[in-house]
């Protein structure tokens, strides 16, 4: 990680003139070697037989009556199935409607509704998907799986194979995170003919198998599954005892009591290590947040069930207990978070991406604050912009006492064009709130209040930047997510913001290239909220050593000896001595009695 100063980047003018040719940030995707080859003799399936124009592999079946046809696909094993079927739909310009998805070795077998679709797929042989050439073949004698016929039926072994294939597309490379969102729309689940996820045992089967395959899962997303009850996933704690992060976003949970089956009040194996929970987009959370003092009561209802939660709906909250610690009720003592590894303020994939990010942000915010019309040169002609306003009150300890966080701020100017999808339910309104096209983007941001971003103070900003592949393109983009604050002018209101840019290389001869910008903005998403400070992303550090504080030599020696005898860190050593009026003997005599009441972070 290159944790370069944010504020200094613009001063050096880095990144200028890199939009043409050899920009290391936007290097072309390297074409993968086709190790899979083509089916049969090695001739590409896209060549036609002389005289009839029918691709190899399909001529002998032209006379068959229409009906379900099995097609094999080589070169796609390990690739996301949902992306593959979407890609095929686009290429054949009609829904492929693949069912009965199975694998044998490196080959995928699917069933399509008709010979017409099968032959359209055959014509695609040789096309690249995720860098690999695909090869298609129509099976005149369908391959059978398990006790099935190859045209719809499947035994338990085949179901297990399909669920394994599903999980392989849903797990991260480290096996620590599972994305089980939107399962009812997954082609593999659809190919199994599964009914409602709430009425079937499919969820339980997926969780059992996932727990066997991935033993170190700490993050699971169950978003967008239309869950009105959590009974289908009630055994999450048993299957994933290390689970720390859970998303239930955009389901249909209308009663907080549904959470009981995952908590100590309703489960023998609760989620006792849960640190982060996302409930936004459910009727229960939406209803609660509309109530007077909804933010506080919302946090209360969640932490009654999950006292270890320190982040709710992506906002920090004060936990009542440490992960793994049993608790019988509310605690008045806040437990601070302390990660077992050093944290960094920002992350960049490499030095080149970091250089681009620093230079872009310094230049962008300077124009945004001083000359917004000048941003026109760096937005793509088809750029998209959206703004989301988070109206909930921050609940961190910092926000509870900070005047800028407690100040009443009128957000009406922003709410008017807000595209908060958890609140804007109308599809027409969602489409209307998405600003598309350079001219529309420039007109929209020109209407927003004047701002001043404190870019000279780099600790007030954090950013993450990394490369991503661009669909159906040989180029790469950079995603740049920046978190920070700005002051409105002339109201002097301070707001926190998150802003995510998608940046692509500036085409030669474009306005962006003419002004020396290496990139153009294709997507700009801005999220605003009440001020919540910047301390959450500052690197963790130990308290100052005793000798650097304003202590007498005698007090320094007293603190050194007490720290050595008790194992307390510097901060708690000083607290202990101050509590007993710097009476070392009394502090040592009383220490064994209150040792068990101290939090873990009090010790070295």
C-alpha positions in Angstrom: 0.0 0.0 0.0 1.2 3.4 -0.9 -0.3 5.8 1.7 0.7 9.0 0.0 -0.4 12.4 1.3 -3.7 13.4 -0.2 -3.2 17.1 -0.1 0.3 17.2 -1.6 -0.6 15.2 -4.7 -2.0 18.1 -6.7 1.0 20.3 -5.9 3.4 18.1 -7.7 1.0 18.0 -10.7 1.4 14.2 -11.0 -0.6 12.2 -13.6 -0.7 15.0 -16.2 -0.6 14.0 -19.9 -0.9 10.3 -19.2 -4.1 9.8 -21.1 -2.3 8.7 -24.3 -0.7 5.4 -25.0 1.4 3.9 -22.2 -0.6 4.8 -19.1 0.4 2.0 -16.6 -2.8 2.5 -14.7 -5.0 1.7 -17.7 -2.9 -1.1 -19.2 -4.8 -3.4 -21.6 -6.0 -6.7 -20.4 -3.5 -9.4 -21.3 -5.1 -12.0 -23.6 -5.1 -15.4 -21.9 -3.6 -18.4 -23.8 -6.4 -20.7 -25.0 -5.4 -23.8 -23.1 -8.8 -25.4 -23.6 -8.7 -25.5 -27.4 -11.7 -26.5 -29.5 -13.9 -29.5 -29.5 -13.1 -32.5 -31.7 -10.3 -32.3 -34.2 -9.3 -28.8 -33.2 -11.2 -27.0 -36.0 -13.0 -24.0 -34.7 -16.7 -24.5 -34.3 -17.5 -21.2 -36.1 -16.3 -22.5 -39.5 -19.1 -23.7 -41.9 -19.4 -26.8 -44.0 -19.1 -26.1 -47.7 -22.4 -25.8 -49.5 -24.9 -25.5 -46.7 -23.5 -23.0 -44.2 -24.2 -25.2 -41.2 -21.5 -25.1 -38.5 -19.7 -28.3 -37.8 -21.5 -30.4 -35.2 -24.9 -29.3 -36.2 -25.4 -30.7 -39.7 -26.6 -34.2 -38.7 -29.3 -32.7 -36.5 -31.0 -30.3 -38.9 -33.7 -32.8 -39.6 -34.5 -33.4 -35.9 -37.9 -32.2 -34.6 -37.6 -29.1 -32.5 -37.5 -29.5 -28.7 -35.0 -29.3 -25.8 -31.4 -29.7 -26.9 -28.3 -30.4 -24.8 -25.3 -28.2 -25.6 -21.8 -28.5 -24.2 -19.7 -25.4 -23.6 -15.9 -25.6 -23.1 -13.8 -22.8 -21.8 -16.2 -21.4 -19.2 -15.4 -23.6 -16.1 -14.8 -21.4 -13.0 -16.4 -18.3 -14.7 -19.5 -16.6 -13.2 -22.5 -18.5 -14.7 -24.9 -15.5 -14.4 -22.5 -13.4 -16.4 -22.0 -16.2 -19.0 -25.8 -16.5 -19.6 -26.2 -12.8 -19.8 -23.3 -12.6 -22.3 -24.9 -15.4 -24.4 -28.3 -13.8 -24.3 -26.8 -10.6 -25.7 -24.8 -12.4 -28.4 -27.7 -14.5 -29.8 -30.1 -11.5 -29.3 -32.7 -13.6 -27.5 -33.0 -15.4 -24.1 -31.0 -18.6 -24.1 -33.2 -20.0 -21.2 -30.5 -22.5 -20.1 -31.6 -25.2 -17.7 -30.2 -28.4 -16.3 -26.7 -26.9 -15.8 -24.1 -29.6 -15.0 -20.4 -30.1 -15.3 -18.2 -32.9 -16.2 -14.5 -32.0 -16.0 -13.9 -28.7 -17.7 -17.1 -28.9 -19.8 -20.5 -27.3 -18.9 -23.6 -29.0 -20.1 -26.9 -27.0 -20.5 -30.3 -27.7 -22.0 -31.8 -25.0 -24.3 -35.5 -25.0 -25.4 -34.9 -25.5 -29.2 -32.5 -26.5 -32.0 -32.7 -22.9 -33.3 -31.1 -21.5 -30.1 -28.6 -24.4 -30.0 -27.4 -23.6 -33.6 -27.2 -19.9 -32.7 -24.9 -20.8 -29.8 -22.8 -23.1 -32.1 -22.1 -20.1 -34.3 -20.4 -18.4 -31.4 -17.6 -20.9 -31.1 -14.3 -19.1 -30.8 -15.7 -16.1 -29.1 -13.9 -15.0 -26.0 -15.4 -14.8 -22.5 -13.3 -13.6 -19.6 -10.3 -14.0 -21.9 -11.0 -17.6 -22.8 -12.2 -18.9 -26.1 -15.6 -20.7 -25.8 -16.3 -23.8 -27.8 -19.9 -25.1 -28.3 -21.2 -28.5 -29.4 -24.7 -29.9 -29.8 -25.0 -33.3 -28.3 -26.9 -35.7 -30.5 -26.8 -38.2 -27.7 -27.3 -36.2 -24.5 -24.9 -36.8 -21.6 -26.8 -38.2 -18.6 -26.1 -37.1 -15.0 -26.9 -39.2 -12.0 -30.2 -41.1 -12.6 -31.6 -38.2 -14.7 -32.4 -38.3 -18.3 -30.3 -35.3 -19.3 -33.5 -33.3 -20.0 -34.7 -32.3 -16.6 -34.6 -34.8 -13.8 -31.8 -34.9 -11.3 -30.8 -36.9 -8.2 -29.3 -35.7 -5.0 -25.7 -36.0 -6.3 -26.6 -33.8 -9.3 -28.2 -31.2 -7.0 -25.0 -31.2 -4.8 -22.9 -30.7 -8.0 -25.1 -27.7 -9.0 -24.9 -26.2 -5.5 -21.1 -26.6 -5.5 -21.1 -24.8 -8.9 -23.3 -22.1 -7.4 -21.1 -21.6 -4.4 -18.0 -21.4 -6.5 -19.4 -18.4 -8.2 -20.4 -16.8 -4.9 -17.3 -17.2 -2.7 -14.4 -14.9 -2.7 -10.9 -16.4 -3.5 -10.0 -16.6 0.2 -13.2 -18.4 1.1 -14.0 -15.8 3.8 -17.0 -14.2 2.2 -20.1 -15.5 0.6 -22.4 -13.5 -1.6 -25.8 -15.3 -1.4 -27.8 -12.3 -2.6 -30.6 -12.5 -5.2 -30.5 -16.3 -5.3 -34.0 -16.6 -6.7 -32.7 -14.8 -9.9 -29.6 -17.0 -10.2 -29.6 -19.1 -13.4 -28.3 -22.2 -11.4 -31.1 -21.9 -8.9 -33.6 -21.4 -11.6 -32.3 -24.4 -13.6 -33.1 -26.5 -10.5 -36.7 -25.5 -10.7 -36.6 -24.4 -7.0 -39.7 -22.8 -5.7 -39.9 -19.9 -3.2 -36.7 -19.8 -1.1 -39.0 -19.2 2.0 -41.0 -22.4 1.4 -38.2 -24.8 0.4 -35.2 -26.3 2.1 -32.9 -24.9 -0.5 -31.4 -22.3 1.8 -30.6 -24.9 4.4 -28.9 -27.1 1.8 -26.9 -24.2 0.5 -25.7 -23.3 4.1 -24.8 -26.8 5.0 -22.8 -27.3 1.9 -21.2 -23.9 2.2 -20.1 -24.6 5.7 -18.5 -27.8 4.6 -16.6 -26.1 1.7 -15.7 -22.9 3.4 -14.8 -23.1 7.1 -13.5 -19.6 7.6 -16.4 -17.5 6.4 -16.7 -14.2 8.3 -18.9 -12.3 5.8 -22.3 -13.3 4.3 -24.7 -11.3 2.2 -28.4 -12.5 2.1 -29.6 -9.3 0.4 -32.4 -9.1 -2.1 -33.9 -12.6 -1.4 -37.5 -11.4 -0.6 -37.1 -12.9 2.9 -40.0 -12.0 5.2 -38.9 -14.7 7.7 -35.4 -15.6 8.8 -36.4 -19.2 9.7 -34.8 -20.6 6.5 -31.4 -19.2 7.7 -31.9 -19.7 11.5 -28.9 -22.0 11.7 -26.4 -19.4 10.5 -24.6 -19.3 13.9 -24.3 -23.1 13.9 -22.9 -23.3 10.4 -20.7 -20.2 10.6 -19.5 -19.6 14.1 -16.9 -17.0 13.0 -19.5 -14.8 11.2 -18.8 -11.1 11.8 -20.6 -9.3 8.9 -24.1 -10.0 7.7 -26.2 -8.2 5.2 -30.0 -8.6 5.1 -30.5 -5.6 2.9 -33.6 -5.2 0.7 -35.6 -8.1 2.0 -39.2 -8.1 3.4 -38.5 -8.3 7.2 -41.4 -6.4 8.8 -40.8 -7.3 12.5 -37.7 -7.0 14.5 -38.7 -10.3 16.3 -37.6 -12.1 13.1 -34.0 -11.4 14.3 -34.5 -13.5 17.4 -33.8 -16.8 15.7 -30.2 -15.5 15.1 -29.7 -14.1 18.6 -29.3 -15.4 22.1 -33.0 -14.9 22.7 -34.0 -17.5 20.2 -31.0 -19.6 19.1 -28.8 -22.1 21.0 -26.0 -21.0 18.7 -26.4 -17.2 18.2 -24.3 -14.9 16.1 -22.1 -14.0 19.1 -19.3 -12.5 17.0 -21.5 -10.2 14.8 -19.8 -6.8 14.3 -21.6 -5.5 11.3 -25.3 -5.8 10.3 -27.1 -4.2 7.3 -30.9 -4.1 7.6 -31.7 -1.1 5.4 -34.3 -1.7 2.8 -36.6 -3.8 5.1 -40.0 -2.6 6.3 -39.0 -3.0 9.9 -36.0 -0.6 9.6 -37.8 1.8 7.4 -40.8 2.0 9.8 -38.6 2.4 12.8 -36.5 5.2 11.3 -39.7 7.2 10.5 -40.5 7.3 14.2 -39.5 10.2 16.5 -36.0 9.6 17.7 -36.1 6.7 15.3 -32.3 6.5 14.9 -31.7 5.8 18.6 -34.6 3.3 19.0 -33.5 1.5 15.8 -30.0 1.0 17.3 -31.6 -0.1 20.6 -33.8 -2.8 19.0 -30.8 -4.2 17.1 -28.4 -4.2 20.0 -30.9 -5.8 22.3 -30.4 -8.8 20.1 -26.9 -8.3 18.9 -24.9 -6.3 21.5 -21.6 -6.8 19.7 -22.7 -4.9 16.6 -20.4 -1.9 16.1 -21.6 -1.0 12.6 -25.3 -0.8 11.6 -26.3 0.0 8.0 -22.7 1.1 7.3 -22.8 3.6 10.1 -20.7 3.2 13.3 -22.5 2.5 16.6 -21.1 1.9 20.0 -21.2 -1.8 20.9 -22.4 -3.0 24.3 -20.1 -6.0 24.4 -17.1 -7.4 22.7 -17.5 -10.2 20.1 -17.8 -13.6 21.8 -18.7 -12.0 25.1 -22.0 -13.0 26.7 -24.2 -10.2 28.0 -27.5 -10.2 29.8 -28.4 -6.6 29.3 -27.3 -3.1 28.4 -23.9 -1.9 29.5 -23.1 1.7 30.3 -19.5 1.2 29.4 -18.5 1.7 25.8 -16.2 -0.8 24.3 -13.7 0.7 21.8 -12.7 -1.1 18.7 -9.2 -2.3 18.3 -8.2 -4.3 15.2 -5.5 -7.0 15.6 -3.5 -5.4 12.8 -2.3 -1.9 11.9 -4.8 0.1 9.8 -3.9 2.5 7.0 -5.8 5.7 6.1 -6.1 4.9 2.4 -5.5 2.0 0.0 -4.3 1.9 -3.6 -3.8 -1.2 -5.7 -0.3 0.0 -6.5 1.9 3.1 -6.9 0.6 4.0 -10.3 -3.0 3.8 -9.2 -2.1 5.9 -6.1 -0.5 8.5 -8.2 -3.5 8.8 -10.5 -5.9 9.0 -7.5 -4.0 11.7 -5.7 -3.6 13.8 -8.8 -7.2 13.4 -9.9 -8.7 14.2 -6.5 -6.6 17.3 -6.0 -7.5 18.7 -9.4 -11.2 17.7 -9.2 -11.9 19.3 -5.8 -10.1 22.4 -6.8 -12.3 22.8 -9.8 -15.5 21.7 -7.9 -14.9 24.4 -5.3 -13.7 27.2 -7.5 -14.8 26.6 -11.1 -17.4 23.9 -11.5 -17.9 24.7 -15.2 -14.3 23.7 -15.8 -15.2 20.1 -14.8 -17.0 19.7 -18.2 -13.7 18.7 -19.8 -13.2 15.7 -17.6 -16.7 14.2 -17.8 -17.5 11.7 -20.5 -20.2 12.6 -23.0 -22.4 9.8 -21.6 -21.4 10.2 -18.0 -23.9 9.3 -15.2 -24.3 11.1 -11.9 -26.4 10.4 -8.9 -26.7 11.8 -5.4 -27.9 10.0 -2.3 -28.8 11.7 1.0 -28.6 9.8 4.3 -30.9 11.6 6.6 -30.2 9.4 9.7 -28.4 11.0 12.6 -24.9 9.6 13.2 -24.6 7.7 16.4 -20.9 7.6 17.1 -19.4 9.0 20.3 -17.8 11.7 18.3 -21.1 12.9 16.7 -22.9 13.0 20.0 -20.6 15.8 21.3 -19.4 17.5 18.1 -21.2 20.9 17.4 -21.1 20.4 13.7 -22.7 17.0 14.0 -25.4 18.3 16.3 -26.2 21.4 14.3 -29.5 21.5 12.5 -28.7 21.3 8.7 -31.3 21.9 6.0 -30.8 19.2 3.4 -33.7 20.1 1.2 -31.6 21.2 -1.7 -30.0 17.8 -1.9 -33.1 15.7 -1.0 -34.9 17.2 -4.0 -32.6 15.3 -6.4 -31.7 12.4 -4.0 -31.7 8.9 -5.4 -31.7 7.0 -2.1 -32.9 3.6 -3.3 -34.0 2.6 0.2 -36.5 5.4 0.2 -37.2 6.1 -3.5 -39.4 3.1 -4.4 -41.0 4.3 -7.7 -39.1 2.9 -10.7 -40.0 6.0 -12.7 -38.6 8.2 -9.9 -35.4 6.2 -9.7 -34.9 6.5 -13.5 -35.6 10.2 -13.4 -33.2 10.8 -10.5 -30.3 9.2 -12.5 -28.6 12.1 -14.3 -27.2 10.9 -17.7 -25.1 12.9 -20.2 -22.4 15.5 -19.7 -24.7 18.5 -20.1 -27.2 17.2 -17.6 -24.5 16.3 -15.1 -23.0 19.8 -15.3 -26.4 21.5 -15.0 -27.2 19.3 -11.9 -23.9 19.9 -10.0 -24.0 23.6 -10.8 -27.3 23.8 -8.8 -25.7 22.3 -5.6 -24.5 24.7 -2.9 -21.0 26.2 -3.1 -18.4 24.1 -1.1 -14.9 24.2 0.3 -13.1 20.9 0.6 -10.1 21.1 3.1 -7.7 19.2 0.8 -4.8 20.9 2.5 -5.5 18.7 5.6 -4.9 15.1 4.2 -6.1 13.4 7.5 -9.6 14.6 6.7 -9.8 12.4 3.7 -9.5 8.7 2.9 -9.6 7.0 -0.4 -9.5 3.5 -2.0 -8.5 3.0 -5.6 -8.3 -0.2 -7.7 -8.5 -1.4 -11.3 -11.5 -3.2 -12.7 -12.1 -4.9 -16.1 -14.5 -3.1 -18.5 -17.2 -5.4 -19.9 -16.8 -6.2 -23.7 -13.6 -4.1 -23.8 -9.9 -4.6 -23.7 -9.3 -1.6 -21.5 -9.4 -1.3 -17.7 -11.0 1.3 -15.5 -10.1 2.6 -12.0 -12.7 2.8 -9.3 -11.9 5.6 -6.9 -13.9 5.8 -3.6 -13.1 8.9 -1.5 -14.5 9.7 2.0 -14.2 13.1 3.5 -15.9 16.4 4.4 -16.7 19.8 3.0 -18.0 23.1 4.3 -21.0 24.7 2.6 -20.7 28.4 1.7 -22.0 30.7 3.0 -24.0 28.6 5.6 -20.8 27.1 7.1 -22.5 23.8 7.5 -20.1 20.9 7.6 -21.2 17.6 5.9 -19.5 14.3 5.5 -19.5 12.6 2.1 -18.6 9.5 0.2 -17.9 9.9 -3.6 -17.3 7.1 -6.0 -15.8 7.7 -9.4 -15.3 5.3 -12.3 -12.4 6.6 -14.4 -11.4 5.4 -17.9 -8.5 6.6 -20.1 -8.9 10.0 -21.7 -9.2 9.4 -25.5 -6.4 11.1 -27.6 -7.6 14.5 -28.8 -10.4 14.7 -26.2 -11.0 17.8 -24.0 -9.6 15.9 -21.0 -6.4 15.0 -22.8 -6.1 18.5 -24.0 -5.9 19.8 -20.4 -3.5 17.1 -19.4 -6.0 14.8 -17.6 -5.1 11.1 -17.9 -8.7 10.1 -17.5 -12.4 10.9 -17.9 -15.3 10.3 -15.5 -17.9 7.9 -16.7 -19.7 7.5 -13.3 -20.0 9.8 -10.3 -22.0 8.8 -7.2 -22.2 11.2 -4.3 -23.5 10.3 -0.9 -24.1 13.0 1.8 -24.7 12.7 5.5 -24.5 14.8 8.7 -21.0 15.4 9.9 -19.4 12.3 11.5 -15.7 13.3 11.7 -12.7 11.6 10.3 -11.2 9.7 13.2 -12.6 6.3 12.1 -10.0 6.0 9.3 -6.9 7.4 11.0 -4.2 4.8 11.6 -4.3 3.4 15.1 -1.5 4.4 17.4 -0.5 3.7 21.0 -0.9 6.4 23.6 2.0 8.7 24.2 4.7 7.2 26.5 4.6 8.5 30.0 7.9 10.4 29.7 6.4 12.6 26.9 3.6 13.7 29.2 3.8 16.5 31.8 4.8 14.3 34.7 7.4 14.7 37.4 10.4 12.3 37.4 8.9 10.6 40.5 5.5 10.1 38.7 7.2 8.8 35.6 9.0 6.1 37.7 5.8 5.3 39.6 4.0 4.8 36.3 6.8 2.7 34.9 6.8 0.3 37.8 3.0 0.0 38.0 2.8 -0.7 34.3 5.4 -3.4 34.7 3.6 -5.0 37.6 0.1 -4.9 36.3 0.5 -5.3 32.5 -1.7 -2.2 31.9 -1.0 0.0 28.9 0.2 3.6 29.4 -3.3 5.1 29.2 -4.8 2.9 31.9 -1.7 3.0 34.1 -2.1 6.7 34.3 -5.9 6.4 34.9 -5.2 4.0 37.8 -2.7 6.3 39.5 -4.8 9.4 39.0 -7.8 7.6 40.5 -5.9 6.9 43.7 -4.3 10.4 43.8 -0.9 9.0 42.7 -0.8 6.7 45.7 1.2 3.8 44.3 0.7 1.5 47.3 -3.0 2.0 47.3 -3.3 1.5 43.6 -1.3 -1.8 43.8 -3.4 -3.0 46.8 -6.7 -2.3 45.0 -5.8 -3.5 41.5 -6.6 -7.2 42.0 -10.1 -6.4 43.0 -11.0 -4.3 39.9 -8.8 -6.2 37.4 -11.7 -8.3 36.2 -13.8 -5.3 35.4 -11.3 -3.7 32.9 -11.8 -4.1 29.2 -9.2 -6.1 27.1 -7.8 -2.9 25.5 -6.7 -1.7 29.0 -3.8 -4.2 28.8 -0.7 -4.3 26.7 
